[in-house]
Amino acid sequence: MSFSLRATPSTLAARSLIRSQAWRSVSSSAPSKYAQASKDQSSAPPAGKEPLMKTFKIYRWNPDEPSKKPYLESYTIDLNQCGPMVLDAIIKIKNEMDPTLTFRRSCREGICGSCAMNIDGQNTLACLCRIDREAGKDTKLYPLPHMYIVKDLVPDMTQFYKQYKSIEPWLQADPPADGKEHRQSIEDRAKLDGMYECILCACCSTSCPSYWWNQDRYLGPASLMAAYRWMADSRDKAGFARKEKMQNELSMYRCHTIFNCSRTCPKGLNPGKAIASMKYEMATES
């Protein structure tokens, strides 16, 4: 069995542009008649169920009002008229209570990473986080910590993506011998498991204290795991150059193995292990 993967900076940029344009077109489009009918139907109280009211306290900040400090705004909804996930609640609040509430979302299935935020003190994806149905306990929503904020729950991901780009996250190899594909054994392919699944939600990096204080130079767990993903790839021929980029005190060695990254990853990945493996290989290679 063989596998082939080839991505270039231009294709990565194109995918990002297409994704952002699609998100803008969806979020800016007017609601259809079907959507309005669905909204009207969902607003009807479920038969035989008492209302279960839950308060969400959501971080608000508007760049158009720079003199106004950030604050928490409370919204109370009936959980019996809402889906089970936190993202369902946020969408309900925006659709029915406050259209000015701003957040990112796309796939609703834990694949795109758009809805990453801090929920009750834990970095996670709103689409994968179930609502705590304890009515007397408020749920607090904040944007990812230690990031510049665009508006409300939307962090500025510019620096995060620049760091990801800096590790050159694409296959660097000579043309395949058969002119068709780069072959890889099942055993070598298995070495990539637990790393290639990263969706770049930034939950891990923004939970790391080292990243909080040094994110201008420390790459952070997400970018470092992506870097090791390519170092561990048997098809890639740029391993030496990739490791040379890490030979300074901040790019990788600022990691102090706190493992906040591994605890918070909504995909169950282990960036801390990948970073430790990279350190070990660089320390022991001749």
Disulfide bonds with the S-S distance in Angstrom:
none
